[in-house]
């Protein structure tokens, strides 16, 4: 199910909250382009856009966690790597079977729904960590 961005997803670090909204938009674009079906190039473009967006976003988060010596960094890096593994599997299946409603639903599950859970379960933790340290300059970029 397509969801709308909600303020409850904010972690309170503006740069990261903006990127999360962009990640959401990239997930929706991928879903829509898979459902368009006729446009193989559109699917490839949306997939590449999603991948590049995620790479850039994860780099921002990882640099932020390193800067603030977040103790859960190693585990967090593994979760980011897991995201790309599932995206790779989806891309393989799209190439093998072609776009379908089932693959569009799976795309939404591994991008939009993954992000919502990841924010609540993981990103909130580094946000709490920096706030507990009393950091007031919360720029991530
Ligand atoms: Fe993250």
Backbone and ligand atoms as CSV (ligand in chain L), in Angstrom:
chain,resi,resn,atom,element,x,y,z
A,1,UNK,N,N,0.832,-1.194,0.000
A,1,UNK,CA,C,0.000,0.000,0.000
A,1,UNK,C,C,0.869,1.248,0.000
A,2,UNK,N,N,0.552,2.170,-0.895
A,2,UNK,CA,C,1.299,3.434,-0.921
A,2,UNK,C,C,0.938,4.245,0.317
A,3,UNK,N,N,1.914,4.727,0.998
A,3,UNK,CA,C,1.666,5.534,2.191
A,3,UNK,C,C,2.101,6.967,1.945
A,4,UNK,N,N,1.508,7.874,2.714
A,4,UNK,CA,C,1.934,9.263,2.628
A,4,UNK,C,C,2.926,9.517,3.746
A,5,UNK,N,N,3.861,10.396,3.453
A,5,UNK,CA,C,4.859,10.735,4.468
A,5,UNK,C,C,4.161,11.346,5.681
A,6,UNK,N,N,4.628,10.982,6.868
A,6,UNK,CA,C,4.028,11.524,8.083
A,6,UNK,C,C,5.132,12.072,8.979
A,7,UNK,N,N,4.799,13.088,9.755
A,7,UNK,CA,C,5.790,13.687,10.655
A,7,UNK,C,C,6.287,12.689,11.702
A,8,UNK,N,N,5.527,11.631,11.951
A,8,UNK,CA,C,5.996,10.653,12.944
A,8,UNK,C,C,7.238,9.911,12.452
A,9,UNK,N,N,7.516,9.989,11.146
A,9,UNK,CA,C,8.718,9.339,10.615
A,9,UNK,C,C,9.971,10.207,10.794
A,10,UNK,N,N,9.789,11.435,11.232
A,10,UNK,CA,C,10.949,12.322,11.384
A,10,UNK,C,C,11.828,11.882,12.544
A,11,UNK,N,N,13.155,11.916,12.300
A,11,UNK,CA,C,14.085,11.586,13.378
A,11,UNK,C,C,14.611,12.858,14.052
A,12,UNK,N,N,14.226,14.010,13.529
A,12,UNK,CA,C,14.621,15.269,14.162
A,12,UNK,C,C,15.968,15.798,13.701
A,13,UNK,N,N,16.495,15.237,12.611
A,13,UNK,CA,C,17.730,15.746,12.001
A,13,UNK,C,C,17.322,16.147,10.582
A,14,UNK,N,N,17.260,17.462,10.353
A,14,UNK,CA,C,16.596,17.964,9.135
A,14,UNK,C,C,17.116,17.348,7.836
A,15,UNK,N,N,18.443,17.308,7.683
A,15,UNK,CA,C,19.002,16.784,6.419
A,15,UNK,C,C,18.549,15.348,6.194
A,16,UNK,N,N,18.541,14.582,7.256
A,16,UNK,CA,C,18.175,13.169,7.130
A,16,UNK,C,C,16.671,13.021,6.908
A,17,UNK,N,N,15.890,13.832,7.568
A,17,UNK,CA,C,14.433,13.777,7.339
A,17,UNK,C,C,14.085,14.132,5.892
A,18,UNK,N,N,14.793,15.114,5.343
A,18,UNK,CA,C,14.542,15.470,3.933
A,18,UNK,C,C,14.925,14.318,3.017
A,19,UNK,N,N,16.057,13.693,3.312
A,19,UNK,CA,C,16.483,12.570,2.468
A,19,UNK,C,C,15.515,11.396,2.597
A,20,UNK,N,N,14.989,11.182,3.781
A,20,UNK,CA,C,14.020,10.092,3.939
A,20,UNK,C,C,12.783,10.353,3.087
A,21,UNK,N,N,12.377,11.599,2.987
A,21,UNK,CA,C,11.223,11.921,2.138
A,21,UNK,C,C,11.547,11.680,0.673
A,22,UNK,N,N,12.778,11.989,0.281
A,22,UNK,CA,C,13.223,11.725,-1.091
A,22,UNK,C,C,13.280,10.223,-1.369
A,23,UNK,N,N,13.689,9.470,-0.382
A,23,UNK,CA,C,13.749,8.003,-0.470
A,23,UNK,C,C,12.328,7.462,-0.695
A,24,UNK,N,N,11.395,8.000,0.048
A,24,UNK,CA,C,9.971,7.651,-0.079
A,24,UNK,C,C,9.494,7.915,-1.510
A,25,UNK,N,N,9.832,9.089,-2.019
A,25,UNK,CA,C,9.409,9.463,-3.376
A,25,UNK,C,C,10.033,8.527,-4.405
A,26,UNK,N,N,11.294,8.150,-4.208
A,26,UNK,CA,C,11.973,7.235,-5.139
A,26,UNK,C,C,11.288,5.864,-5.105
A,27,UNK,N,N,10.857,5.442,-3.914
A,27,UNK,CA,C,10.155,4.160,-3.770
A,27,UNK,C,C,8.826,4.202,-4.530
A,28,UNK,N,N,8.125,5.319,-4.444
A,28,UNK,CA,C,6.831,5.451,-5.130
A,28,UNK,C,C,7.015,5.503,-6.640
A,29,UNK,N,N,8.084,6.162,-7.068
A,29,UNK,CA,C,8.353,6.244,-8.499
A,29,UNK,C,C,8.649,4.847,-9.058
A,30,UNK,N,N,9.413,4.079,-8.290
A,30,UNK,CA,C,9.735,2.712,-8.717
A,30,UNK,C,C,8.447,1.884,-8.828
A,31,UNK,N,N,7.602,1.978,-7.819
A,31,UNK,CA,C,6.325,1.237,-7.820
A,31,UNK,C,C,5.489,1.623,-9.049
A,32,UNK,N,N,5.329,2.925,-9.264
A,32,UNK,CA,C,4.519,3.397,-10.401
A,32,UNK,C,C,5.101,2.929,-11.726
A,33,UNK,N,N,6.425,3.023,-11.856
A,33,UNK,CA,C,7.040,2.669,-13.138
A,33,UNK,C,C,6.972,1.162,-13.403
A,34,UNK,N,N,7.004,0.353,-12.358
A,34,UNK,CA,C,6.837,-1.097,-12.574
A,34,UNK,C,C,5.412,-1.371,-13.070
A,35,UNK,N,N,4.434,-0.648,-12.519
A,35,UNK,CA,C,3.043,-0.870,-12.932
A,35,UNK,C,C,2.745,-0.350,-14.332
A,36,UNK,N,N,3.563,0.592,-14.815
A,36,UNK,CA,C,3.350,1.104,-16.178
A,36,UNK,C,C,3.593,0.006,-17.213
A,37,UNK,N,N,4.423,-0.950,-16.842
A,37,UNK,CA,C,4.699,-2.149,-17.623
A,37,UNK,C,C,5.311,-1.927,-18.999
A,38,UNK,N,N,4.725,-1.055,-19.799
A,38,UNK,CA,C,5.218,-0.965,-21.181
A,38,UNK,C,C,6.632,-0.376,-21.253
A,39,UNK,N,N,7.004,0.363,-20.207
A,39,UNK,CA,C,8.285,1.063,-20.286
A,39,UNK,C,C,9.408,0.347,-19.564
A,40,UNK,N,N,10.098,-0.539,-20.280
A,40,UNK,CA,C,11.220,-1.259,-19.661
A,40,UNK,C,C,12.291,-0.258,-19.211
A,41,UNK,N,N,12.525,0.763,-20.055
A,41,UNK,CA,C,13.537,1.758,-19.708
A,41,UNK,C,C,13.137,2.538,-18.465
A,42,UNK,N,N,11.827,2.799,-18.342
A,42,UNK,CA,C,11.352,3.543,-17.173
A,42,UNK,C,C,11.641,2.762,-15.898
A,43,UNK,N,N,11.438,1.452,-15.959
A,43,UNK,CA,C,11.703,0.610,-14.786
A,43,UNK,C,C,13.195,0.636,-14.465
A,44,UNK,N,N,14.015,0.517,-15.508
A,44,UNK,CA,C,15.466,0.532,-15.292
A,44,UNK,C,C,15.912,1.866,-14.720
A,45,UNK,N,N,15.339,2.944,-15.238
A,45,UNK,CA,C,15.705,4.275,-14.748
A,45,UNK,C,C,15.289,4.450,-13.289
A,46,UNK,N,N,14.067,4.016,-12.974
A,46,UNK,CA,C,13.568,4.165,-11.605
A,46,UNK,C,C,14.383,3.302,-10.646
A,47,UNK,N,N,14.779,2.128,-11.114
A,47,UNK,CA,C,15.603,1.234,-10.288
A,47,UNK,C,C,16.967,1.884,-10.029
A,48,UNK,N,N,17.561,2.454,-11.083
A,48,UNK,CA,C,18.866,3.116,-10.927
A,48,UNK,C,C,18.732,4.335,-10.014
A,49,UNK,N,N,17.631,5.057,-10.165
A,49,UNK,CA,C,17.414,6.244,-9.326
A,49,UNK,C,C,17.303,5.835,-7.859
A,50,UNK,N,N,16.527,4.776,-7.608
A,50,UNK,CA,C,16.349,4.276,-6.232
A,50,UNK,C,C,17.691,3.867,-5.642
A,51,UNK,N,N,18.475,3.160,-6.430
A,51,UNK,CA,C,19.772,2.665,-5.957
A,51,UNK,C,C,20.722,3.838,-5.637
A,52,UNK,N,N,20.792,4.790,-6.554
A,52,UNK,CA,C,21.692,5.938,-6.338
A,52,UNK,C,C,21.241,6.761,-5.144
A,53,UNK,N,N,19.922,6.923,-5.036
A,53,UNK,CA,C,19.407,7.718,-3.916
A,53,UNK,C,C,19.760,7.058,-2.584
A,54,UNK,N,N,19.553,5.750,-2.539
A,54,UNK,CA,C,19.835,5.011,-1.299
A,54,UNK,C,C,21.331,5.083,-0.979
A,55,UNK,N,N,22.186,4.935,-2.002
A,55,UNK,CA,C,23.638,4.989,-1.764
A,55,UNK,C,C,24.024,6.333,-1.144
A,56,UNK,N,N,23.501,7.389,-1.741
A,56,UNK,CA,C,23.835,8.727,-1.251
A,56,UNK,C,C,23.305,8.932,0.178
A,57,UNK,N,N,22.085,8.494,0.390
A,57,UNK,CA,C,21.465,8.666,1.705
A,57,UNK,C,C,22.206,7.866,2.783
A,58,UNK,N,N,22.538,6.631,2.466
A,58,UNK,CA,C,23.231,5.796,3.461
A,58,UNK,C,C,24.603,6.388,3.775
A,59,UNK,N,N,25.263,6.942,2.754
A,59,UNK,CA,C,26.567,7.579,3.002
A,59,UNK,C,C,26.422,8.745,3.974
A,60,UNK,N,N,25.359,9.525,3.795
A,60,UNK,CA,C,25.120,10.651,4.714
A,60,UNK,C,C,24.937,10.138,6.134
A,61,UNK,N,N,24.079,9.126,6.277
A,61,UNK,CA,C,23.811,8.570,7.613
A,61,UNK,C,C,25.067,7.979,8.236
A,62,UNK,N,N,25.817,7.250,7.420
A,62,UNK,CA,C,26.995,6.563,7.958
A,62,UNK,C,C,28.047,7.578,8.408
A,63,UNK,N,N,28.232,8.645,7.626
A,63,UNK,CA,C,29.182,9.702,8.012
A,63,UNK,C,C,28.717,10.366,9.310
A,64,UNK,N,N,27.413,10.569,9.420
A,64,UNK,CA,C,26.849,11.200,10.625
A,64,UNK,C,C,27.070,10.314,11.853
A,65,UNK,N,N,26.830,9.018,11.690
A,65,UNK,CA,C,27.017,8.083,12.818
A,65,UNK,C,C,28.484,8.011,13.229
A,66,UNK,N,N,29.387,8.015,12.230
A,66,UNK,CA,C,30.832,7.984,12.539
A,66,UNK,C,C,31.232,9.247,13.282
A,67,UNK,N,N,30.779,10.370,12.775
A,67,UNK,CA,C,31.134,11.658,13.379
A,67,UNK,C,C,30.741,11.691,14.856
A,68,UNK,N,N,29.595,11.080,15.176
A,68,UNK,CA,C,29.100,11.135,16.554
A,68,UNK,C,C,29.354,9.838,17.324
A,69,UNK,N,N,30.255,9.019,16.759
A,69,UNK,CA,C,30.698,7.785,17.442
A,69,UNK,C,C,29.523,6.944,17.948
A,70,UNK,N,N,28.612,6.703,17.030
A,70,UNK,CA,C,27.444,5.887,17.361
A,70,UNK,C,C,27.876,4.425,17.547
A,71,UNK,N,N,27.605,3.827,18.688
A,71,UNK,CA,C,28.119,2.477,18.952
A,71,UNK,C,C,27.467,1.372,18.109
A,72,UNK,N,N,26.304,1.653,17.529
A,72,UNK,CA,C,25.624,0.618,16.735
A,72,UNK,C,C,25.952,0.698,15.253
A,73,UNK,N,N,27.051,1.390,14.909
A,73,UNK,CA,C,27.375,1.617,13.490
A,73,UNK,C,C,27.513,0.318,12.693
A,74,UNK,N,N,28.255,-0.636,13.235
A,74,UNK,CA,C,28.552,-1.857,12.481
A,74,UNK,C,C,27.256,-2.590,12.091
A,75,UNK,N,N,26.359,-2.735,13.036
A,75,UNK,CA,C,25.093,-3.424,12.769
A,75,UNK,C,C,24.267,-2.625,11.754
A,76,UNK,N,N,24.327,-1.307,11.895
A,76,UNK,CA,C,23.554,-0.446,10.995
A,76,UNK,C,C,24.065,-0.589,9.547
A,77,UNK,N,N,25.396,-0.692,9.405
A,77,UNK,CA,C,25.977,-0.866,8.067
A,77,UNK,C,C,25.484,-2.169,7.430
A,78,UNK,N,N,25.339,-3.200,8.237
A,78,UNK,CA,C,24.875,-4.482,7.707
A,78,UNK,C,C,23.426,-4.383,7.229
A,79,UNK,N,N,22.628,-3.592,7.926
A,79,UNK,CA,C,21.230,-3.411,7.509
A,79,UNK,C,C,21.158,-2.661,6.181
A,80,UNK,N,N,22.034,-1.678,6.013
A,80,UNK,CA,C,22.071,-0.957,4.736
A,80,UNK,C,C,22.492,-1.903,3.607
A,81,UNK,N,N,23.477,-2.752,3.890
A,81,UNK,CA,C,23.933,-3.712,2.868
A,81,UNK,C,C,22.800,-4.674,2.507
A,82,UNK,N,N,22.018,-5.063,3.495
A,82,UNK,CA,C,20.897,-5.973,3.261
A,82,UNK,C,C,19.853,-5.358,2.341
A,83,UNK,N,N,19.678,-4.064,2.450
A,83,UNK,CA,C,18.742,-3.361,1.565
A,83,UNK,C,C,19.147,-3.564,0.103
A,84,UNK,N,N,20.455,-3.390,-0.181
A,84,UNK,CA,C,20.917,-3.526,-1.573
A,84,UNK,C,C,20.804,-4.966,-2.066
A,85,UNK,N,N,21.001,-5.931,-1.172
A,85,UNK,CA,C,20.847,-7.328,-1.597
A,85,UNK,C,C,19.423,-7.594,-2.067
A,86,UNK,N,N,18.441,-7.084,-1.325
A,86,UNK,CA,C,17.041,-7.303,-1.724
A,86,UNK,C,C,16.702,-6.532,-3.000
A,87,UNK,N,N,17.316,-5.346,-3.155
A,87,UNK,CA,C,17.092,-4.583,-4.387
A,87,UNK,C,C,17.683,-5.333,-5.591
A,88,UNK,N,N,18.848,-5.944,-5.393
A,88,UNK,CA,C,19.472,-6.741,-6.462
A,88,UNK,C,C,18.574,-7.912,-6.862
A,89,UNK,N,N,18.005,-8.580,-5.865
A,89,UNK,CA,C,17.120,-9.723,-6.155
A,89,UNK,C,C,15.894,-9.259,-6.942
A,90,UNK,N,N,15.349,-8.128,-6.529
A,90,UNK,CA,C,14.185,-7.591,-7.234
A,90,UNK,C,C,14.544,-7.272,-8.686
A,91,UNK,N,N,15.697,-6.652,-8.878
A,91,UNK,CA,C,16.119,-6.276,-10.228
A,91,UNK,C,C,16.286,-7.530,-11.100
A,92,UNK,N,N,16.875,-8.562,-10.536
A,92,UNK,CA,C,17.032,-9.827,-11.273
A,92,UNK,C,C,15.678,-10.380,-11.683
A,93,UNK,N,N,14.725,-10.373,-10.748
A,93,UNK,CA,C,13.399,-10.928,-11.045
A,93,UNK,C,C,12.659,-10.077,-12.076
A,94,UNK,N,N,12.873,-8.768,-12.015
A,94,UNK,CA,C,12.239,-7.900,-13.016
A,94,UNK,C,C,12.781,-8.209,-14.402
A,95,UNK,N,N,14.082,-8.465,-14.465
A,95,UNK,CA,C,14.690,-8.768,-15.764
A,95,UNK,C,C,14.227,-10.131,-16.262
A,96,UNK,N,N,14.099,-11.066,-15.329
A,96,UNK,CA,C,13.748,-12.432,-15.723
A,96,UNK,C,C,12.261,-12.573,-16.064
A,97,UNK,N,N,11.408,-12.007,-15.227
A,97,UNK,CA,C,9.960,-12.250,-15.383
A,97,UNK,C,C,9.198,-11.049,-15.965
A,98,UNK,N,N,9.830,-9.892,-15.993
A,98,UNK,CA,C,9.136,-8.695,-16.458
A,98,UNK,C,C,8.289,-8.107,-15.344
A,99,UNK,N,N,7.870,-6.853,-15.513
A,99,UNK,CA,C,7.102,-6.173,-14.468
A,99,UNK,C,C,5.735,-6.821,-14.247
A,100,UNK,N,N,5.275,-6.792,-13.011
A,100,UNK,CA,C,3.949,-7.330,-12.672
A,100,UNK,C,C,3.472,-6.629,-11.400
A,101,UNK,N,N,2.188,-6.819,-11.101
A,101,UNK,CA,C,1.647,-6.255,-9.850
A,101,UNK,C,C,2.389,-6.848,-8.646
A,102,UNK,N,N,2.676,-8.152,-8.718
A,102,UNK,CA,C,3.354,-8.815,-7.591
A,102,UNK,C,C,4.740,-8.210,-7.360
A,103,UNK,N,N,5.462,-7.937,-8.455
A,103,UNK,CA,C,6.802,-7.368,-8.295
A,103,UNK,C,C,6.728,-5.904,-7.858
A,104,UNK,N,N,5.691,-5.197,-8.290
A,104,UNK,CA,C,5.501,-3.811,-7.829
A,104,UNK,C,C,5.239,-3.804,-6.320
A,105,UNK,N,N,4.403,-4.757,-5.862
A,105,UNK,CA,C,4.116,-4.853,-4.423
A,105,UNK,C,C,5.383,-5.193,-3.646
A,106,UNK,N,N,6.184,-6.092,-4.219
A,106,UNK,CA,C,7.427,-6.453,-3.528
A,106,UNK,C,C,8.385,-5.264,-3.484
A,107,UNK,N,N,8.410,-4.487,-4.570
A,107,UNK,CA,C,9.265,-3.301,-4.602
A,107,UNK,C,C,8.873,-2.345,-3.469
A,108,UNK,N,N,7.572,-2.179,-3.288
A,108,UNK,CA,C,7.098,-1.265,-2.241
A,108,UNK,C,C,7.456,-1.805,-0.850
A,109,UNK,N,N,7.365,-3.106,-0.723
A,109,UNK,CA,C,7.672,-3.759,0.545
A,109,UNK,C,C,9.147,-3.561,0.924
A,110,UNK,N,N,10.043,-3.717,-0.047
A,110,UNK,CA,C,11.473,-3.645,0.293
A,110,UNK,C,C,12.023,-2.218,0.269
A,111,UNK,N,N,11.237,-1.263,-0.206
A,111,UNK,CA,C,11.721,0.128,-0.210
A,111,UNK,C,C,10.901,0.965,0.781
A,112,UNK,N,N,9.662,1.285,0.430
A,112,UNK,CA,C,8.844,2.129,1.311
A,112,UNK,C,C,8.641,1.510,2.704
A,113,UNK,N,N,8.160,0.261,2.745
A,113,UNK,CA,C,7.854,-0.352,4.048
A,113,UNK,C,C,9.125,-0.625,4.843
A,114,UNK,N,N,10.176,-1.035,4.120
A,114,UNK,CA,C,11.471,-1.234,4.793
A,114,UNK,C,C,11.903,0.077,5.445
A,115,UNK,N,N,11.804,1.179,4.710
A,115,UNK,CA,C,12.264,2.464,5.247
A,115,UNK,C,C,11.490,2.848,6.512
A,116,UNK,N,N,10.171,2.672,6.485
A,116,UNK,CA,C,9.361,3.035,7.653
A,116,UNK,C,C,9.827,2.248,8.886
A,117,UNK,N,N,10.026,0.944,8.714
A,117,UNK,CA,C,10.476,0.112,9.840
A,117,UNK,C,C,11.900,0.475,10.260
A,118,UNK,N,N,12.741,0.714,9.257
A,118,UNK,CA,C,14.152,1.020,9.534
A,118,UNK,C,C,14.284,2.342,10.309
A,119,UNK,N,N,13.471,3.309,9.947
A,119,UNK,CA,C,13.503,4.589,10.680
A,119,UNK,C,C,13.108,4.351,12.137
A,120,UNK,N,N,11.982,3.645,12.328
A,120,UNK,CA,C,11.456,3.453,13.688
A,120,UNK,C,C,12.387,2.609,14.550
A,121,UNK,N,N,12.979,1.566,13.937
A,121,UNK,CA,C,13.758,0.611,14.732
A,121,UNK,C,C,15.227,0.971,14.843
A,122,UNK,N,N,15.769,1.677,13.855
A,122,UNK,CA,C,17.223,1.895,13.804
A,122,UNK,C,C,17.631,3.364,13.763
A,123,UNK,N,N,17.046,4.115,12.827
A,123,UNK,CA,C,17.494,5.509,12.681
A,123,UNK,C,C,17.165,6.320,13.931
A,124,UNK,N,N,16.047,5.996,14.561
A,124,UNK,CA,C,15.689,6.703,15.800
A,124,UNK,C,C,16.765,6.508,16.876
A,125,UNK,N,N,17.453,5.364,16.816
A,125,UNK,CA,C,18.449,5.071,17.852
A,125,UNK,C,C,19.666,5.976,17.735
A,126,UNK,N,N,20.159,6.223,16.498
A,126,UNK,CA,C,21.308,7.133,16.411
A,126,UNK,C,C,20.876,8.569,16.687
A,127,UNK,N,N,19.616,8.870,16.361
A,127,UNK,CA,C,19.108,10.202,16.683
A,127,UNK,C,C,19.079,10.404,18.204
A,128,UNK,N,N,18.580,9.406,18.919
A,128,UNK,CA,C,18.551,9.494,20.389
A,128,UNK,C,C,19.965,9.579,20.958
A,129,UNK,N,N,20.876,8.818,20.324
A,129,UNK,CA,C,22.271,8.817,20.777
A,129,UNK,C,C,22.876,10.222,20.716
A,130,UNK,N,N,22.727,10.892,19.566
A,130,UNK,CA,C,23.352,12.225,19.456
A,130,UNK,C,C,22.652,13.228,20.376
A,131,UNK,N,N,21.357,13.080,20.531
A,131,UNK,CA,C,20.642,14.026,21.396
A,131,UNK,C,C,21.018,13.789,22.862
A,132,UNK,N,N,21.204,12.516,23.228
A,132,UNK,CA,C,21.604,12.199,24.603
A,132,UNK,C,C,23.005,12.729,24.900
A,133,UNK,N,N,23.841,12.817,23.845
A,133,UNK,CA,C,25.192,13.378,24.032
A,133,UNK,C,C,25.163,14.892,24.155
A,134,UNK,N,N,23.988,15.471,23.936
A,134,UNK,CA,C,23.863,16.926,24.041
A,134,UNK,C,C,24.330,17.678,22.815
A,135,UNK,N,N,24.423,16.962,21.670
A,135,UNK,CA,C,24.854,17.618,20.439
A,135,UNK,C,C,23.751,18.576,19.985
A,136,UNK,N,N,24.115,19.821,19.721
A,136,UNK,CA,C,23.094,20.771,19.287
A,136,UNK,C,C,23.186,21.058,17.791
A,137,UNK,N,N,24.398,20.900,17.209
A,137,UNK,CA,C,24.539,21.101,15.766
A,137,UNK,C,C,24.220,19.766,15.082
A,138,UNK,N,N,22.990,19.674,14.578
A,138,UNK,CA,C,22.534,18.390,14.035
A,138,UNK,C,C,22.611,18.350,12.505
A,139,UNK,N,N,23.484,19.178,11.923
A,139,UNK,CA,C,23.626,19.111,10.469
A,139,UNK,C,C,24.299,17.801,10.077
A,140,UNK,N,N,23.723,17.140,9.082
A,140,UNK,CA,C,24.308,15.869,8.640
A,140,UNK,C,C,25.070,16.046,7.333
A,141,UNK,N,N,24.900,17.185,6.690
A,141,UNK,CA,C,25.562,17.398,5.394
A,141,UNK,C,C,26.499,18.592,5.499
L,1,LIG,FE,FE,19.714,3.869,8.215
